[in-house]
Amino acid sequence: RAIKEGFVALRPSSEFDNLYKAAEARAEADWYVGLNVSRALTCHYDSRLSSGRVQTPTLALIAKREDEIEAFEGEYYYTARGNFGNFFASYYTDEETIKFKSDEVSEKLSSMQNVKAKVVSLVTEEMREETPLAYDLTELQRDANTILGFSAKETLDILQGLYERHKIVTYPRTDSRYISSDIVPTLKERVKALSETAFSRQVDEYLLSGFREDNPRFVNSSLVTDHHAIIPTEEKADMSKLTSKERSLFELIALRFLEVLGEDRLYKSITAKIDAESYIFKTRLSLSQKKGFRTVRESSDLSFRMVSLDESDSPYALMSLKEGEEIELLSVKVRKNTTKPPERYTDATLLSAMEHAGRLVEDEEIKAHLGNGLGTPATRADMIEKLVQNRYIEREGKYFIPTPKGRELVRVAPDVLSSPELTGKWEERLESIKDGKESQEAFIEDIKRMTTALVSSVKESKDRFEPKYTDYKECPFCHSPMTHFKEADGSEHYICDRLSCQYEEKEIKVKIESLPKESLKRITTGQDGKIKVTLTKKAGSVTLPKAVYETRIEVIKPSHYHPHNERSSFSKNRENRHFEGERKKSPLRDGSRFEKRDRKESSFGEYGGGTMADFFKLSKERDEERKNKGKNS
């Protein structure tokens, strides 16, 4: 219907020329700055580095959080909870907080037993909890990470499949949490399409009694951007065709959709304030009067567990209290706690930080143009994965930790690229281009001048690129640290940090089926379960009684600083290689390149060059060699 209406009310493309110019200007600006500064950093510091308007500020967020964690010094504080027989209440300071540092107050509260207390006030309030907003991509990625444990990229990939293949959700790459009024007539069909899912009872209820179609927190055409919120389509959902992850994500979307169609939750809040020898204790009771949209969750048979809503932190005995009534404080339990360091970013919290990057900017005018934050909902997940793939950050469980290389990159990159302010300044000018107030050409000329200045600042920098590795493997050719990571198969992978070397190797475990018969002296198994094989030098062969694995080094990419005709033999016998005279010791990390000396002439020329035919031939030989190795292993 929306497509047909669009064709009926076609508008001339000239109305969107300025919008096109703004989009083109943004793409060109990112290209000029990102490509040139990345090349400058790479060449100057002799390490494969990349920098950009969105990537670098995001990395800076993670690196700064790690700095805060390392600089954090914990402090002690106390909390106290009083036992009033039928209920408990927490002690509050004059600053209206449950935390306090006074040892004297702690001792006094701990000693309070069977003390007379008085109910100072009872405040009853009628409260309303509005329905949640529908999902846009970022909010869905946050909930999928928190509830389902999916990464932002994983959520987007699964969501794309639900949209393209199964056709049961609407367009995923949206930053809107509303629908336009023309979608309202389709809502009943969308609800009916969920009849054979975990929400069948709620669907029956909605089809019988109706649902809310006029919720301004859901239907608001003025707040719909390029696309509306992510909701189910009219296509009937067949759960048997979905994988477990697809089902979980779809149920999350359907749950939010049905909640948005529900009524607000109404509840009563009762807050009691109690005075015990001038020490104030407070407690609160929440009582649902109308569960509203919360019934969707309670009546559904979800494939994942949702945290249940805690109605109260006190029993119903609180309802029998009267203002001015005297009660007894039986005892107080004081707990000594330690302040916790800031928590590392997860997919969910990092997406939030990127979306609300304007909070990090002090200039109010720039902040006003950072309403959309860093990147877009469609690009943030890919940007996070790019940082992981570049080895600037790594995942430890659900948390992101900056690598030494990533932290060092933030230090040496131009400061202007490490702040979201640049995005705010660009968005202000791009908005002017879109409104026809500024020319695209003038903006691009300024970007070129800025890029020239940034590249010059990198070239003139006296900084050294020195990642602070605590434990690293040294490159056998240039003596530089090697970046280490684990492959999916568990093998250890090492890559030399120096771009001018680029040596790359992998430690693989090869299963040994048999050994020379006379060479097998004895086999023993240690307490840790590891098998130890003792060998002699005599001939013959014997099949091993248990699986034995040998760790071998496989060269993935030879160093540029080793003679070509000796590269292939290196992987066969690394321990016996001697490279005196073939390399210089690693120079200081000041951007200078290694001196190539005693370089032997190879079949590809002095520097390993050659025709494309030569390279294709070599590539084919390597592929054959790998196949043979695979068969032998």
C-alpha positions as CSV (number, residue, x, y, z in Angstrom):
1,R,0.0,0.0,0.0
2,A,2.8,2.4,0.9
3,I,4.6,1.7,-2.3
4,K,1.5,2.3,-4.4
5,E,0.8,5.6,-2.6
6,G,4.3,6.6,-3.2
7,F,4.0,6.1,-7.0
8,V,0.8,8.1,-6.9
9,A,2.5,11.0,-5.3
10,L,5.8,11.0,-7.1
11,R,8.0,14.1,-6.5
12,P,10.7,15.4,-8.9
13,S,14.2,14.2,-8.1
14,S,15.5,17.7,-8.2
15,E,14.0,18.2,-4.8
16,F,16.6,15.8,-3.5
17,D,19.7,17.1,-5.3
18,N,21.0,18.9,-2.2
19,L,20.4,15.8,-0.1
20,Y,22.5,13.8,-2.6
21,K,25.2,16.5,-2.5
22,A,25.4,16.3,1.3
23,A,25.6,12.5,1.2
24,E,28.3,12.6,-1.5
25,A,30.2,15.2,0.5
26,R,30.2,13.0,3.6
27,A,31.4,10.0,1.7
28,E,34.2,12.0,0.0
29,A,35.3,13.6,3.3
30,D,35.5,10.2,5.0
31,W,37.5,8.9,2.1
32,Y,40.0,11.8,2.0
33,V,40.7,11.8,5.7
34,G,40.5,8.1,6.5
35,L,42.5,6.8,3.5
36,N,45.3,9.5,3.7
37,V,45.7,9.5,7.5
38,S,45.7,5.7,7.6
39,R,48.5,5.6,4.9
40,A,50.5,8.3,6.8
41,L,50.3,6.4,10.1
42,T,51.2,3.1,8.4
43,C,54.2,4.5,6.5
44,H,55.5,6.6,9.3
45,Y,55.3,4.0,12.1
46,D,56.0,1.0,9.8
47,S,52.9,-0.9,11.1
48,R,49.6,-1.6,9.5
49,L,47.4,1.1,11.0
50,S,44.0,2.7,10.1
51,S,42.2,5.7,11.4
52,G,38.9,7.4,10.6
53,R,36.2,9.8,11.8
54,V,34.1,7.0,13.4
55,Q,36.6,4.2,14.0
56,T,39.2,6.2,16.0
57,P,36.7,7.9,18.4
58,T,35.1,4.5,19.1
59,L,38.5,2.9,19.8
60,A,39.3,5.9,22.0
61,L,36.2,5.3,24.1
62,I,37.4,1.7,24.8
63,A,41.0,2.8,25.4
64,K,39.9,5.6,27.8
65,R,37.7,3.2,29.8
66,E,40.7,0.8,30.2
67,D,42.8,3.8,31.4
68,E,40.1,4.6,34.0
69,I,40.1,1.0,35.2
70,E,43.9,0.9,35.6
71,A,43.9,4.3,37.4
72,F,41.0,3.3,39.7
73,E,41.6,3.2,43.4
74,G,38.9,1.5,45.3
75,E,37.3,3.0,48.5
76,Y,35.3,1.4,51.3
77,Y,31.8,2.3,52.1
78,Y,29.0,0.9,54.3
79,T,25.3,0.1,53.8
80,A,22.9,-0.8,56.5
81,R,19.6,-2.7,56.5
82,G,17.2,-2.7,59.5
83,N,15.0,-5.6,60.5
84,F,11.6,-4.4,61.7
85,G,10.2,-7.9,62.1
86,N,7.6,-8.0,59.3
87,F,9.7,-6.0,56.8
88,F,13.2,-4.6,56.2
89,A,14.3,-1.0,55.5
90,S,17.6,0.6,54.4
91,Y,19.4,3.3,56.3
92,Y,19.6,6.6,54.4
93,T,22.0,9.5,55.1
94,D,21.2,13.2,55.0
95,E,22.3,13.2,51.4
96,E,19.5,10.7,50.6
97,T,21.9,7.9,49.8
98,I,22.3,4.4,51.3
99,K,26.1,4.6,51.1
100,F,28.1,6.1,54.0
101,K,31.8,6.1,55.0
102,S,31.7,6.9,58.8
103,D,33.1,4.1,61.0
104,E,31.3,5.8,63.9
105,V,27.9,5.5,62.3
106,S,28.7,1.9,61.3
107,E,29.4,1.0,64.9
108,K,26.4,2.8,66.2
109,L,24.0,1.1,63.7
110,S,25.5,-2.3,64.4
111,S,24.9,-2.0,68.1
112,M,21.2,-1.1,67.7
113,Q,18.9,-3.9,69.0
114,N,15.3,-3.8,70.1
115,V,15.2,0.0,69.6
116,K,11.9,1.9,69.5
117,A,11.2,3.5,66.2
118,K,8.5,5.7,64.7
119,V,6.8,5.8,61.3
120,V,7.5,9.4,60.3
121,S,5.6,9.3,57.0
122,L,3.7,7.0,54.6
123,V,3.5,8.3,51.1
124,T,1.2,6.6,48.6
125,E,1.4,7.5,44.9
126,E,-0.5,6.3,41.9
127,M,2.1,5.5,39.2
128,R,2.0,4.7,35.5
129,E,4.6,2.8,33.5
130,E,4.2,3.6,29.8
131,T,4.6,1.0,27.1
132,P,8.1,0.7,25.7
133,L,9.0,2.1,22.3
134,A,9.3,-0.3,19.4
135,Y,12.7,-1.5,18.3
136,D,15.1,0.4,16.0
137,L,18.2,-1.5,15.1
138,T,20.5,-0.1,17.9
139,E,18.0,-0.8,20.6
140,L,17.4,-4.3,19.3
141,Q,21.1,-5.0,19.2
142,R,21.4,-3.8,22.8
143,D,18.6,-6.1,24.1
144,A,19.8,-9.0,22.0
145,N,23.3,-8.6,23.6
146,T,22.0,-8.3,27.1
147,I,19.2,-10.9,27.0
148,L,20.4,-13.4,24.3
149,G,24.2,-12.8,24.4
150,F,24.4,-11.9,20.7
151,S,27.1,-9.5,19.4
152,A,25.9,-6.5,17.4
153,K,27.1,-8.0,14.2
154,E,25.5,-11.3,14.9
155,T,22.2,-9.6,15.6
156,L,22.3,-7.7,12.4
157,D,23.2,-10.8,10.3
158,I,20.3,-12.9,11.9
159,L,17.9,-10.0,11.5
160,Q,18.8,-9.6,7.8
161,G,17.9,-13.3,7.3
162,L,14.6,-12.9,9.0
163,Y,13.9,-10.0,6.7
164,E,15.3,-11.3,3.4
165,R,14.7,-15.1,3.5
166,H,11.8,-15.6,5.9
167,K,10.2,-12.2,5.3
168,I,8.7,-12.1,8.8
169,V,10.2,-8.8,10.0
170,T,10.3,-5.3,8.4
171,Y,13.5,-3.5,7.1
172,P,16.2,-3.9,9.8
173,R,18.6,-1.0,9.2
174,T,16.4,1.7,10.7
175,D,16.9,4.4,13.3
176,S,13.2,5.0,13.9
177,R,11.1,3.6,16.8
178,Y,7.8,4.6,15.4
179,I,5.4,3.7,12.6
180,S,3.5,6.0,10.3
181,S,-0.3,6.2,10.3
182,D,-0.6,4.2,7.0
183,I,0.7,1.1,8.7
184,V,-2.1,1.1,11.3
185,P,-4.7,-0.7,9.1
186,T,-2.2,-3.6,8.7
187,L,-1.7,-4.1,12.5
188,K,-4.5,-6.7,12.8
189,E,-3.0,-8.9,10.1
190,R,0.5,-8.6,11.7
191,V,-1.0,-9.7,15.0
192,K,-2.8,-12.6,13.4
193,A,0.5,-13.7,11.7
194,L,1.8,-14.5,15.2
195,S,-1.1,-17.0,16.0
196,E,1.1,-20.1,15.9
197,T,4.0,-18.7,17.9
198,A,4.8,-18.5,21.6
199,F,2.3,-15.6,21.8
200,S,-0.8,-17.5,20.8
201,R,-2.7,-16.7,24.0
202,Q,-2.0,-13.0,23.7
203,V,-2.8,-13.0,20.0
204,D,-6.2,-14.6,20.8
205,E,-6.8,-12.0,23.5
206,Y,-6.0,-9.1,21.1
207,L,-8.1,-10.5,18.3
208,L,-11.1,-11.0,20.7
209,S,-10.9,-7.8,22.8
210,G,-8.9,-5.5,20.5
211,F,-5.7,-3.7,21.1
212,R,-4.4,-0.1,21.3
213,E,-3.9,1.5,17.8
214,D,-3.7,5.1,18.9
215,N,-0.6,5.0,21.1
216,P,1.5,8.1,20.3
217,R,4.6,6.3,21.5
218,F,4.1,4.0,18.5
219,V,2.1,5.8,15.8
220,N,3.8,9.1,15.0
221,S,4.4,9.8,11.3
222,S,6.5,12.9,12.1
223,L,9.1,10.8,13.9
224,V,9.5,8.2,11.1
225,T,12.7,8.7,9.2
226,D,13.8,6.8,6.1
227,H,12.2,3.6,7.6
228,H,9.8,2.8,10.4
229,A,10.4,0.7,13.5
230,I,11.3,-3.0,13.3
231,I,8.0,-5.0,13.6
232,P,6.6,-8.3,12.3
233,T,5.2,-8.4,8.8
234,E,1.8,-9.9,7.7
235,E,3.7,-13.0,6.7
236,K,2.7,-16.0,8.9
237,A,5.6,-17.0,11.0
238,D,6.6,-20.7,10.8
239,M,8.8,-21.4,13.8
240,S,9.8,-24.8,12.5
241,K,11.8,-23.1,9.7
242,L,13.8,-21.0,12.0
243,T,17.1,-21.8,13.7
244,S,17.2,-21.4,17.5
245,K,18.9,-18.1,17.3
246,E,16.5,-16.8,14.6
247,R,13.6,-17.9,16.8
248,S,14.9,-16.1,19.8
249,L,15.5,-12.9,18.0
250,F,12.1,-13.0,16.3
251,E,10.4,-13.6,19.6
252,L,12.2,-10.6,21.0
253,I,10.8,-8.4,18.2
254,A,7.3,-9.9,18.4
255,L,7.3,-9.5,22.2
256,R,8.1,-5.8,21.9
257,F,5.6,-5.3,19.1
258,L,2.7,-6.9,21.2
259,E,3.8,-4.9,24.3
260,V,3.6,-1.7,22.3
261,L,0.0,-2.5,21.4
262,G,-0.9,-3.1,25.1
263,E,-2.1,-0.7,27.8
264,D,0.1,1.2,30.2
265,R,0.9,-0.6,33.5
266,L,-0.7,1.0,36.5
267,Y,0.7,0.5,40.0
268,K,0.6,1.9,43.5
269,S,3.8,2.9,45.3
270,I,3.9,3.1,49.1
271,T,7.1,4.7,50.6
272,A,7.6,4.4,54.4
273,K,10.0,6.6,56.3
274,I,11.0,5.4,59.8
275,D,13.0,7.2,62.5
276,A,15.0,5.2,65.0
277,E,17.0,7.3,67.4
278,S,17.4,10.0,64.7
279,Y,18.6,7.5,62.1
280,I,16.3,7.4,59.1
281,F,15.3,4.1,57.4
282,K,13.2,3.9,54.2
283,T,11.4,1.1,52.3
284,R,9.0,1.0,49.4
285,L,6.2,-1.3,48.3
286,S,4.9,-1.5,44.7
287,L,1.5,-3.0,44.0
288,S,0.3,-3.6,40.5
289,Q,-3.3,-2.5,39.9
290,K,-3.3,-3.1,36.2
291,K,-0.5,-5.1,34.6
292,G,-1.2,-3.8,31.1
293,F,1.5,-4.6,28.6
294,R,3.4,-6.7,31.2
295,T,0.9,-9.5,30.7
296,V,2.4,-10.2,27.2
297,R,5.6,-11.5,28.8
298,E,3.8,-13.4,31.5
299,S,1.5,-15.3,29.1
300,S,4.1,-16.2,26.5
301,D,6.1,-19.4,26.3
302,L,9.4,-17.8,25.2
303,S,12.5,-19.8,24.1
304,F,14.6,-17.6,26.3
305,R,14.4,-16.4,29.9
306,M,13.3,-12.8,30.7
307,V,14.1,-11.2,34.1
308,S,10.8,-11.1,36.0
309,L,9.4,-7.9,37.3
310,D,10.0,-7.6,41.0
311,E,6.8,-6.0,42.4
312,S,8.2,-5.3,45.8
313,D,11.2,-5.2,48.0
314,S,9.1,-5.4,51.1
315,P,6.2,-7.7,52.2
316,Y,2.6,-6.7,52.3
317,A,2.8,-6.0,56.1
318,L,3.9,-2.5,55.1
319,M,0.3,-1.8,54.1
320,S,-0.9,-2.2,57.7
321,L,1.4,0.6,58.9
322,K,0.1,4.0,60.0
323,E,1.8,7.3,60.1
324,G,3.0,8.1,63.7
325,E,2.8,4.5,64.7
326,E,5.6,3.2,67.0
327,I,7.3,0.0,65.9
328,E,10.5,-1.9,67.0
329,L,13.8,-2.1,65.2
330,L,15.0,-5.6,66.1
331,S,18.5,-5.3,64.6
332,V,20.7,-3.7,61.9
333,K,23.0,-5.5,59.6
334,V,25.9,-3.4,58.4
335,R,27.8,-4.5,55.3
336,K,31.2,-3.2,54.3
337,N,31.6,-2.8,50.5
338,T,34.3,-1.7,48.1
339,T,33.6,0.7,45.2
340,K,33.9,-1.0,41.8
341,P,36.0,0.2,38.9
342,P,34.1,1.3,35.7
343,E,32.9,-1.7,33.8
344,R,34.4,-2.5,30.4
345,Y,32.2,-2.0,27.4
346,T,30.0,-4.7,26.0
347,D,28.3,-4.7,22.6
348,A,25.2,-3.2,24.3
349,T,27.0,-0.4,26.2
350,L,29.4,0.4,23.4
351,L,26.4,0.8,21.0
352,S,24.8,3.2,23.5
353,A,28.0,5.2,23.9
354,M,28.3,5.5,20.1
355,E,24.7,6.5,19.8
356,H,24.9,9.1,22.5
357,A,28.4,10.4,21.7
358,G,27.2,13.9,22.0
359,R,27.3,13.6,25.8
360,L,31.1,13.5,25.6
361,V,31.2,16.9,23.9
362,E,31.1,20.1,26.0
363,D,30.4,22.6,23.1
364,E,26.6,22.9,23.1
365,E,26.4,23.9,19.4
366,I,28.5,20.9,18.3
367,K,26.5,18.6,20.7
368,A,23.3,19.7,19.0
369,H,24.5,18.3,15.7
370,L,25.5,15.0,17.2
371,G,22.0,13.8,17.7
372,N,22.6,10.6,15.7
373,G,26.0,9.9,17.5
374,L,28.9,8.2,15.9
375,G,28.1,6.2,12.7
376,T,24.6,5.0,11.9
377,P,22.6,2.0,13.2
378,A,23.5,0.2,10.0
379,T,27.3,0.8,10.3
380,R,28.0,0.6,14.1
381,A,28.1,-3.2,14.2
382,D,30.5,-3.4,11.3
383,M,32.7,-0.7,12.8
384,I,33.0,-2.7,16.1
385,E,33.8,-5.9,14.1
386,K,36.4,-3.9,12.1
387,L,38.2,-3.0,15.4
388,V,38.2,-6.6,16.4
389,Q,39.5,-7.8,13.0
390,N,42.2,-5.2,13.0
391,R,43.4,-6.5,16.4
392,Y,42.8,-3.1,18.1
393,I,40.3,-4.6,20.5
394,E,39.5,-8.2,21.5
395,R,36.6,-9.9,23.2
396,E,37.0,-11.4,26.6
397,G,33.7,-13.0,27.3
398,K,31.1,-10.3,26.7
399,Y,33.6,-7.5,27.3
400,F,35.8,-5.5,24.9
401,I,39.5,-5.0,25.9
402,P,41.8,-2.7,23.9
403,T,45.0,-4.5,22.7
404,P,48.4,-2.8,23.3
405,K,48.4,-2.0,19.6
406,G,45.0,-0.4,19.8
407,R,45.9,1.7,22.8
408,E,49.1,2.9,21.1
409,L,47.2,3.8,18.0
410,V,44.9,6.1,20.0
411,R,48.0,7.8,21.4
412,V,49.7,8.5,18.1
413,A,46.7,9.3,16.0
414,P,45.8,13.0,15.5
415,D,43.8,14.2,18.5
416,V,41.1,15.7,16.2
417,L,40.3,12.1,15.0
418,S,39.9,10.7,18.5
419,S,37.0,13.0,19.4
420,P,33.4,12.8,18.3
421,E,33.6,16.6,17.9
422,L,34.7,16.2,14.3
423,T,31.5,14.4,13.4
424,G,29.5,17.2,15.1
425,K,31.3,19.9,13.0
426,W,30.9,18.0,9.8
427,E,27.2,17.3,10.4
428,E,26.6,21.0,10.9
429,R,28.1,21.8,7.5
430,L,26.5,18.8,5.8
431,E,23.1,20.0,7.1
432,S,23.8,23.4,5.5
433,I,24.6,21.7,2.2
434,K,21.4,19.7,2.4
435,D,19.5,23.0,3.0
436,G,21.3,24.7,0.1
437,K,23.0,27.2,2.4
438,E,26.6,26.0,1.6
439,S,28.2,24.5,-1.5
440,Q,29.6,21.0,-1.6
441,E,32.8,22.2,-3.3
442,A,33.6,24.6,-0.5
443,F,33.2,21.9,2.1
444,I,35.4,19.5,0.2
445,E,38.2,22.1,-0.3
446,D,38.3,22.6,3.5
447,I,38.5,18.8,4.0
448,K,41.4,18.6,1.6
449,R,43.3,21.3,3.5
450,M,42.5,19.6,6.8
451,T,43.7,16.2,5.4
452,T,47.0,17.8,4.3
453,A,47.5,19.3,7.7
454,L,46.7,15.9,9.4
455,V,49.2,14.0,7.2
456,S,51.9,16.7,7.8
457,S,51.3,16.4,11.6
458,V,51.9,12.6,11.4
459,K,55.0,13.0,9.2
460,E,56.5,15.5,11.6
461,S,55.6,13.6,14.8
462,K,58.6,12.5,16.9
463,D,56.5,9.8,18.7
464,R,57.5,6.2,18.4
465,F,54.9,3.5,18.0
466,E,55.7,1.2,20.9
467,P,52.8,-1.0,22.0
468,K,53.3,-2.0,25.7
469,Y,53.1,-5.8,25.4
470,T,53.4,-7.6,28.7
471,D,54.1,-11.0,27.1
472,Y,54.9,-11.4,23.4
473,K,56.7,-13.6,20.9
474,E,59.7,-12.0,19.1
475,C,59.8,-12.0,15.3
476,P,62.8,-14.2,14.3
477,F,63.7,-11.8,11.5
478,C,63.3,-8.2,12.7
479,H,63.0,-8.9,16.5
480,S,59.8,-6.9,16.7
481,P,56.8,-8.1,18.9
482,M,54.3,-10.3,17.1
483,T,50.6,-9.9,17.5
484,H,49.1,-13.0,18.9
485,F,45.6,-14.4,18.6
486,K,43.8,-17.7,18.6
487,E,42.1,-19.1,15.5
488,A,38.6,-20.7,15.7
489,D,40.3,-24.2,15.6
490,G,42.4,-23.3,18.7
491,S,45.7,-22.8,16.8
492,E,48.0,-20.0,17.9
493,H,48.5,-17.3,15.2
494,Y,51.4,-14.8,15.2
495,I,51.8,-11.8,12.9
496,C,54.8,-9.4,13.0
497,D,53.8,-5.9,13.9
498,R,56.2,-4.4,11.3
499,L,54.7,-3.8,7.9
500,S,58.1,-3.9,6.3
501,C,58.6,-7.5,7.6
502,Q,55.0,-9.0,7.6
503,Y,56.2,-12.4,8.8
504,E,53.3,-14.5,9.8
505,E,53.3,-18.0,11.3
506,K,50.9,-20.4,13.0
507,E,51.5,-23.1,15.6
508,I,49.5,-26.2,14.7
509,K,49.1,-29.5,16.5
510,V,49.7,-32.5,14.3
511,K,48.5,-35.9,15.3
512,I,51.3,-38.5,15.2
513,E,50.0,-42.0,14.3
514,S,53.3,-44.0,14.4
515,L,56.9,-43.7,15.2
516,P,60.0,-45.8,14.3
517,K,59.7,-49.1,16.3
518,E,63.2,-49.1,17.8
519,S,63.0,-45.4,18.5
520,L,60.2,-45.8,21.0
521,K,61.8,-46.2,24.4
522,R,58.8,-45.7,26.6
523,I,55.4,-43.9,26.9
524,T,54.3,-42.4,30.2
525,T,51.2,-40.5,31.2
526,G,51.5,-37.7,33.7
527,Q,49.1,-36.6,36.4
528,D,47.8,-33.9,34.2
529,G,46.9,-36.5,31.5
530,K,49.6,-35.4,29.1
531,I,51.5,-38.2,27.2
532,K,55.3,-38.2,27.4
533,V,57.1,-40.1,24.6
534,T,60.8,-41.1,25.1
535,L,62.7,-42.0,21.9
536,T,65.9,-43.8,20.9
537,K,67.7,-43.4,17.6
538,K,67.2,-47.0,16.2
539,A,65.1,-47.8,13.1
540,G,61.7,-49.6,12.7
541,S,58.2,-48.4,13.4
542,V,55.4,-48.8,16.0
543,T,51.8,-47.6,16.2
544,L,51.2,-45.4,19.3
545,P,48.7,-46.7,21.8
546,K,47.2,-43.3,22.3
547,A,46.9,-40.1,20.3
548,V,50.1,-38.0,20.5
549,Y,50.2,-34.5,19.1
550,E,53.3,-32.6,18.0
551,T,53.4,-28.8,17.8
552,R,54.8,-27.5,14.6
553,I,55.3,-24.1,13.1
554,E,53.6,-23.4,9.8
555,V,54.7,-20.2,7.9
556,I,51.7,-18.4,6.6
557,K,53.6,-15.5,5.1
558,P,57.4,-15.3,4.8
559,S,59.3,-12.2,5.9
560,H,60.2,-9.5,3.4
561,Y,63.7,-9.5,5.0
562,H,64.7,-13.1,4.3
563,P,66.2,-14.3,1.0
564,H,63.5,-15.8,-1.2
565,N,65.4,-19.0,-2.0
566,E,65.6,-19.8,1.7
567,R,62.0,-19.0,2.7
568,S,60.5,-22.4,1.9
569,S,63.2,-24.2,3.9
570,F,62.6,-22.0,7.0
571,S,59.3,-23.7,7.8
572,K,60.8,-27.1,7.7
573,N,63.6,-26.5,10.2
574,R,63.3,-23.3,12.0
575,E,65.6,-24.1,14.9
576,N,68.6,-24.8,12.7
577,R,68.4,-21.5,10.7
578,H,71.1,-18.9,11.2
579,F,70.6,-15.4,9.8
580,E,73.8,-13.7,10.6
581,G,74.5,-10.9,8.2
582,E,71.0,-11.1,6.6
583,R,69.3,-8.6,8.8
584,K,70.0,-5.7,11.1
585,K,68.7,-5.4,14.6
586,S,65.4,-3.8,14.8
587,P,65.8,0.0,14.6
588,L,64.0,2.4,16.9
589,R,60.3,2.7,16.0
590,D,60.7,6.1,14.4
591,G,59.3,5.2,11.0
592,S,62.6,4.2,9.4
593,R,62.7,1.0,7.3
594,F,65.0,-1.9,7.7
595,E,68.2,-1.9,5.7
596,K,68.2,-4.8,3.3
597,R,71.7,-6.2,2.9
598,D,73.2,-9.4,1.6
599,R,70.0,-9.9,-0.2
600,K,70.4,-12.9,-2.5
601,E,69.0,-12.7,-6.0
602,S,65.8,-14.7,-6.4
603,S,64.0,-15.9,-9.4
604,F,61.7,-13.0,-8.9
605,G,64.4,-10.3,-8.9
606,E,66.2,-8.6,-6.1
607,Y,63.1,-7.5,-4.2
608,G,60.9,-10.4,-4.9
609,G,59.2,-8.8,-7.9
610,G,58.1,-10.7,-11.0
611,T,55.3,-11.0,-13.6
612,M,51.8,-11.9,-12.7
613,A,52.4,-15.3,-14.4
614,D,55.3,-15.9,-11.9
615,F,53.0,-15.1,-9.0
616,F,50.2,-17.3,-10.2
617,K,52.7,-20.1,-10.6
618,L,54.0,-19.7,-7.1
619,S,50.5,-19.5,-5.7
620,K,49.6,-22.7,-7.4
621,E,52.7,-24.5,-6.0
622,R,51.8,-23.3,-2.5
623,D,48.2,-24.5,-2.8
624,E,49.5,-28.0,-3.9
625,E,52.0,-28.0,-1.0
626,R,49.2,-27.2,1.5
627,K,47.0,-30.0,0.1
628,N,49.9,-32.5,0.5
629,K,50.5,-31.3,4.0
630,G,46.9,-31.8,4.8
631,K,46.9,-35.3,3.5
632,N,50.0,-36.2,5.4
633,S,48.7,-34.8,8.6
